[in-house]
Amino acid sequence: MSNGGSAIRGSRVGAGPMGETDRGYQAARVDRSYFCSNGHTTNRAFAATVDAAEIPELLDCPNCGLPAGQDQANPPIIAKHEPYKTHLAYVKERRTEDEAVELLNEAVAAVRERRARLAASEAK
């Protein structure tokens, strides 16, 4: 009689033999803990074959996004959070006050010349 159920109850696809504790080869790992300044702890596992120099010193905390380091007593802190800069702030970084006045005078002269040409062509 067929009842449409599974032939092996309590089993799932991909499960190993019943009662077997070993689920196959597990690669050797190195565990590292990272700590952020908000007190969050993040654990990461790296392959044991990876050179210690390749393991990152800092990670982004998955909880708050701040940098997290391996020293729990001294977690990394952000030096200074820079606010959004306007276009004018970037221009002021690149130009001196004298250069700005010179550029402004050139732009005003160009606008005046264009207006004078437009007025002369309309007067004809």
Secondary structure, 3 states (H helix, E strand, C coil): CCCCCCCCCCCCCCCCCCCCCCCCCCCCEEEEEEEECCCCEEEEEEECCCCHHHCCCEEECCCCCCEEECCCCCCCCCCCCCCCCCHHHHHHHHCCHHHHHHHHHHHHHHHHHHHHHHHHHHHC
